[in-house]
Amino acid sequence: MIQSRYGHDSTIITKDLLVAVEIGIKSPDGLIPVIPKYINCENSKWKRKKISFCRILSEYGPYGISNAIKNSKIKMIYDPAYKIMMPYVRQEDIMIYNNPKDAFIENFINSYRYVESLPLFELIKDLDITQIGITGSYSLGMQYEESDMDLVIYGEKNVELIYNKFINNTNIIECKNEFGGVIIEGPCTSWRRGSYKGMAYSWTGVPNEIAYHCDPIKNYNKITIPYKIENLNVYIPKGQIGGLLYPPCVKDSNGRYIISFEFNAGYLLYNGGYINISGLSDEKTIVIGTREFPGKISAVKSKP
């Protein structure tokens, strides 16, 4: 029995060969919220030793996750705190549970003996190396030549450092504003996914303790779910580090929490300014990136 959770973006393989990544939100004891990514199949470019896996997650975001859940073997469990059926994996059903930090040490620090000339280490050379992990196909040895290298970056200082590294050193791979149902309209930058010396990298910022940076969801037993669809124009003070941690979570100028379960909204929330948001809300919180209502967030050039 696994005693504790490793946190957001940890990789999991269940006993029935479902590959999933952990979601960094609070949950009941013994249950881990996940996004299903691969299932066992006959032949695929994703292989772990002699076992092939086919990807069932076409895109992140609520619609992509909902489709992946339908195509997986996962059994949804109703959670009264979130008032929704949740994709939980029982800890006793897990065969492999990878801590991103351990996977990084095993696959890069130990394997490459920390060769500083490698492009990856040039990109992360100013960061605290003990607070870096990997997730996705590289963490399981399933990568192929076109795979992104997915980094997990822990702690506020490291997250701000990697954000600036990507902004200043990587090249844009693609520009998009639709993320599995969530519409994100803002500048096209390589703030969290970009190419560096011919290799594609992405990163996700993770708090050292699950959801500690976001008061509305850090205590599982006190979670309240916003229920009303609302369109708001808000002003968000710039530079709130919670915008770069999963889930992005900041306060507007009136003290209302804004939470996104789609990490790609983090750039707008961190940089702040006048923002238009359509999401689920109550008096204290507005949320985007949910399966009930994905929502929209966009930058407004001047005061509405």
Secondary structure as a PSIPRED ss2 file (coil, helix, strand):
# PSIPRED VFORMAT (PSIPRED V4.0)

   1 M C   1.000  0.000  0.000
   2 I C   1.000  0.000  0.000
   3 Q C   1.000  0.000  0.000
   4 S C   1.000  0.000  0.000
   5 R C   1.000  0.000  0.000
   6 Y C   1.000  0.000  0.000
   7 G C   1.000  0.000  0.000
   8 H C   1.000  0.000  0.000
   9 D C   1.000  0.000  0.000
  10 S C   1.000  0.000  0.000
  11 T E   0.000  0.000  1.000
  12 I E   0.000  0.000  1.000
  13 I E   0.000  0.000  1.000
  14 T E   0.000  0.000  1.000
  15 K C   1.000  0.000  0.000
  16 D C   1.000  0.000  0.000
  17 L C   1.000  0.000  0.000
  18 L E   0.000  0.000  1.000
  19 V E   0.000  0.000  1.000
  20 A E   0.000  0.000  1.000
  21 V E   0.000  0.000  1.000
  22 E E   0.000  0.000  1.000
  23 I C   1.000  0.000  0.000
  24 G C   1.000  0.000  0.000
  25 I C   1.000  0.000  0.000
  26 K C   1.000  0.000  0.000
  27 S C   1.000  0.000  0.000
  28 P C   1.000  0.000  0.000
  29 D C   1.000  0.000  0.000
  30 G C   1.000  0.000  0.000
  31 L E   0.000  0.000  1.000
  32 I E   0.000  0.000  1.000
  33 P E   0.000  0.000  1.000
  34 V E   0.000  0.000  1.000
  35 I E   0.000  0.000  1.000
  36 P E   0.000  0.000  1.000
  37 K E   0.000  0.000  1.000
  38 Y E   0.000  0.000  1.000
  39 I E   0.000  0.000  1.000
  40 N E   0.000  0.000  1.000
  41 C E   0.000  0.000  1.000
  42 E C   1.000  0.000  0.000
  43 N C   1.000  0.000  0.000
  44 S C   1.000  0.000  0.000
  45 K C   1.000  0.000  0.000
  46 W E   0.000  0.000  1.000
  47 K E   0.000  0.000  1.000
  48 R E   0.000  0.000  1.000
  49 K C   1.000  0.000  0.000
  50 K C   1.000  0.000  0.000
  51 I E   0.000  0.000  1.000
  52 S E   0.000  0.000  1.000
  53 F E   0.000  0.000  1.000
  54 C E   0.000  0.000  1.000
  55 R E   0.000  0.000  1.000
  56 I C   1.000  0.000  0.000
  57 L C   1.000  0.000  0.000
  58 S C   1.000  0.000  0.000
  59 E C   1.000  0.000  0.000
  60 Y C   1.000  0.000  0.000
  61 G C   1.000  0.000  0.000
  62 P H   0.000  1.000  0.000
  63 Y H   0.000  1.000  0.000
  64 G H   0.000  1.000  0.000
  65 I H   0.000  1.000  0.000
  66 S H   0.000  1.000  0.000
  67 N H   0.000  1.000  0.000
  68 A H   0.000  1.000  0.000
  69 I H   0.000  1.000  0.000
  70 K H   0.000  1.000  0.000
  71 N C   1.000  0.000  0.000
  72 S C   1.000  0.000  0.000
  73 K C   1.000  0.000  0.000
  74 I C   1.000  0.000  0.000
  75 K C   1.000  0.000  0.000
  76 M C   1.000  0.000  0.000
  77 I E   0.000  0.000  1.000
  78 Y E   0.000  0.000  1.000
  79 D E   0.000  0.000  1.000
  80 P C   1.000  0.000  0.000
  81 A C   1.000  0.000  0.000
  82 Y C   1.000  0.000  0.000
  83 K C   1.000  0.000  0.000
  84 I E   0.000  0.000  1.000
  85 M E   0.000  0.000  1.000
  86 M E   0.000  0.000  1.000
  87 P C   1.000  0.000  0.000
  88 Y E   0.000  0.000  1.000
  89 V E   0.000  0.000  1.000
  90 R E   0.000  0.000  1.000
  91 Q H   0.000  1.000  0.000
  92 E H   0.000  1.000  0.000
  93 D H   0.000  1.000  0.000
  94 I E   0.000  0.000  1.000
  95 M E   0.000  0.000  1.000
  96 I E   0.000  0.000  1.000
  97 Y E   0.000  0.000  1.000
  98 N E   0.000  0.000  1.000
  99 N C   1.000  0.000  0.000
 100 P H   0.000  1.000  0.000
 101 K H   0.000  1.000  0.000
 102 D H   0.000  1.000  0.000
 103 A H   0.000  1.000  0.000
 104 F H   0.000  1.000  0.000
 105 I H   0.000  1.000  0.000
 106 E H   0.000  1.000  0.000
 107 N H   0.000  1.000  0.000
 108 F H   0.000  1.000  0.000
 109 I H   0.000  1.000  0.000
 110 N H   0.000  1.000  0.000
 111 S H   0.000  1.000  0.000
 112 Y H   0.000  1.000  0.000
 113 R C   1.000  0.000  0.000
 114 Y C   1.000  0.000  0.000
 115 V C   1.000  0.000  0.000
 116 E C   1.000  0.000  0.000
 117 S C   1.000  0.000  0.000
 118 L C   1.000  0.000  0.000
 119 P H   0.000  1.000  0.000
 120 L H   0.000  1.000  0.000
 121 F H   0.000  1.000  0.000
 122 E H   0.000  1.000  0.000
 123 L H   0.000  1.000  0.000
 124 I C   1.000  0.000  0.000
 125 K C   1.000  0.000  0.000
 126 D C   1.000  0.000  0.000
 127 L C   1.000  0.000  0.000
 128 D C   1.000  0.000  0.000
 129 I H   0.000  1.000  0.000
 130 T H   0.000  1.000  0.000
 131 Q H   0.000  1.000  0.000
 132 I E   0.000  0.000  1.000
 133 G E   0.000  0.000  1.000
 134 I E   0.000  0.000  1.000
 135 T E   0.000  0.000  1.000
 136 G H   0.000  1.000  0.000
 137 S H   0.000  1.000  0.000
 138 Y H   0.000  1.000  0.000
 139 S H   0.000  1.000  0.000
 140 L H   0.000  1.000  0.000
 141 G C   1.000  0.000  0.000
 142 M C   1.000  0.000  0.000
 143 Q C   1.000  0.000  0.000
 144 Y C   1.000  0.000  0.000
 145 E C   1.000  0.000  0.000
 146 E C   1.000  0.000  0.000
 147 S C   1.000  0.000  0.000
 148 D C   1.000  0.000  0.000
 149 M E   0.000  0.000  1.000
 150 D E   0.000  0.000  1.000
 151 L E   0.000  0.000  1.000
 152 V E   0.000  0.000  1.000
 153 I E   0.000  0.000  1.000
 154 Y E   0.000  0.000  1.000
 155 G C   1.000  0.000  0.000
 156 E H   0.000  1.000  0.000
 157 K H   0.000  1.000  0.000
 158 N H   0.000  1.000  0.000
 159 V H   0.000  1.000  0.000
 160 E H   0.000  1.000  0.000
 161 L H   0.000  1.000  0.000
 162 I H   0.000  1.000  0.000
 163 Y H   0.000  1.000  0.000
 164 N H   0.000  1.000  0.000
 165 K H   0.000  1.000  0.000
 166 F H   0.000  1.000  0.000
 167 I H   0.000  1.000  0.000
 168 N H   0.000  1.000  0.000
 169 N H   0.000  1.000  0.000
 170 T C   1.000  0.000  0.000
 171 N E   0.000  0.000  1.000
 172 I C   1.000  0.000  0.000
 173 I C   1.000  0.000  0.000
 174 E C   1.000  0.000  0.000
 175 C C   1.000  0.000  0.000
 176 K C   1.000  0.000  0.000
 177 N C   1.000  0.000  0.000
 178 E E   0.000  0.000  1.000
 179 F E   0.000  0.000  1.000
 180 G C   1.000  0.000  0.000
 181 G C   1.000  0.000  0.000
 182 V E   0.000  0.000  1.000
 183 I E   0.000  0.000  1.000
 184 I E   0.000  0.000  1.000
 185 E E   0.000  0.000  1.000
 186 G C   1.000  0.000  0.000
 187 P C   1.000  0.000  0.000
 188 C C   1.000  0.000  0.000
 189 T C   1.000  0.000  0.000
 190 S C   1.000  0.000  0.000
 191 W C   1.000  0.000  0.000
 192 R C   1.000  0.000  0.000
 193 R E   0.000  0.000  1.000
 194 G E   0.000  0.000  1.000
 195 S E   0.000  0.000  1.000
 196 Y E   0.000  0.000  1.000
 197 K C   1.000  0.000  0.000
 198 G C   1.000  0.000  0.000
 199 M E   0.000  0.000  1.000
 200 A E   0.000  0.000  1.000
 201 Y E   0.000  0.000  1.000
 202 S E   0.000  0.000  1.000
 203 W E   0.000  0.000  1.000
 204 T E   0.000  0.000  1.000
 205 G E   0.000  0.000  1.000
 206 V E   0.000  0.000  1.000
 207 P C   1.000  0.000  0.000
 208 N C   1.000  0.000  0.000
 209 E C   1.000  0.000  0.000
 210 I C   1.000  0.000  0.000
 211 A C   1.000  0.000  0.000
 212 Y C   1.000  0.000  0.000
 213 H C   1.000  0.000  0.000
 214 C C   1.000  0.000  0.000
 215 D H   0.000  1.000  0.000
 216 P H   0.000  1.000  0.000
 217 I H   0.000  1.000  0.000
 218 K H   0.000  1.000  0.000
 219 N C   1.000  0.000  0.000
 220 Y H   0.000  1.000  0.000
 221 N H   0.000  1.000  0.000
 222 K H   0.000  1.000  0.000
 223 I C   1.000  0.000  0.000
 224 T C   1.000  0.000  0.000
 225 I C   1.000  0.000  0.000
 226 P C   1.000  0.000  0.000
 227 Y C   1.000  0.000  0.000
 228 K E   0.000  0.000  1.000
 229 I E   0.000  0.000  1.000
 230 E E   0.000  0.000  1.000
 231 N E   0.000  0.000  1.000
 232 L E   0.000  0.000  1.000
 233 N E   0.000  0.000  1.000
 234 V E   0.000  0.000  1.000
 235 Y E   0.000  0.000  1.000
 236 I E   0.000  0.000  1.000
 237 P C   1.000  0.000  0.000
 238 K C   1.000  0.000  0.000
 239 G C   1.000  0.000  0.000
 240 Q C   1.000  0.000  0.000
 241 I H   0.000  1.000  0.000
 242 G H   0.000  1.000  0.000
 243 G H   0.000  1.000  0.000
 244 L H   0.000  1.000  0.000
 245 L C   1.000  0.000  0.000
 246 Y C   1.000  0.000  0.000
 247 P C   1.000  0.000  0.000
 248 P C   1.000  0.000  0.000
 249 C E   0.000  0.000  1.000
 250 V E   0.000  0.000  1.000
 251 K E   0.000  0.000  1.000
 252 D C   1.000  0.000  0.000
 253 S C   1.000  0.000  0.000
 254 N C   1.000  0.000  0.000
 255 G C   1.000  0.000  0.000
 256 R C   1.000  0.000  0.000
 257 Y E   0.000  0.000  1.000
 258 I E   0.000  0.000  1.000
 259 I E   0.000  0.000  1.000
 260 S E   0.000  0.000  1.000
 261 F C   1.000  0.000  0.000
 262 E C   1.000  0.000  0.000
 263 F H   0.000  1.000  0.000
 264 N H   0.000  1.000  0.000
 265 A H   0.000  1.000  0.000
 266 G H   0.000  1.000  0.000
 267 Y H   0.000  1.000  0.000
 268 L H   0.000  1.000  0.000
 269 L H   0.000  1.000  0.000
 270 Y H   0.000  1.000  0.000
 271 N H   0.000  1.000  0.000
 272 G C   1.000  0.000  0.000
 273 G E   0.000  0.000  1.000
 274 Y E   0.000  0.000  1.000
 275 I E   0.000  0.000  1.000
 276 N E   0.000  0.000  1.000
 277 I E   0.000  0.000  1.000
 278 S E   0.000  0.000  1.000
 279 G E   0.000  0.000  1.000
 280 L E   0.000  0.000  1.000
 281 S E   0.000  0.000  1.000
 282 D C   1.000  0.000  0.000
 283 E C   1.000  0.000  0.000
 284 K C   1.000  0.000  0.000
 285 T E   0.000  0.000  1.000
 286 I E   0.000  0.000  1.000
 287 V E   0.000  0.000  1.000
 288 I E   0.000  0.000  1.000
 289 G C   1.000  0.000  0.000
 290 T C   1.000  0.000  0.000
 291 R C   1.000  0.000  0.000
 292 E C   1.000  0.000  0.000
 293 F C   1.000  0.000  0.000
 294 P C   1.000  0.000  0.000
 295 G C   1.000  0.000  0.000
 296 K E   0.000  0.000  1.000
 297 I E   0.000  0.000  1.000
 298 S E   0.000  0.000  1.000
 299 A E   0.000  0.000  1.000
 300 V C   1.000  0.000  0.000
 301 K C   1.000  0.000  0.000
 302 S C   1.000  0.000  0.000
 303 K C   1.000  0.000  0.000
 304 P C   1.000  0.000  0.000
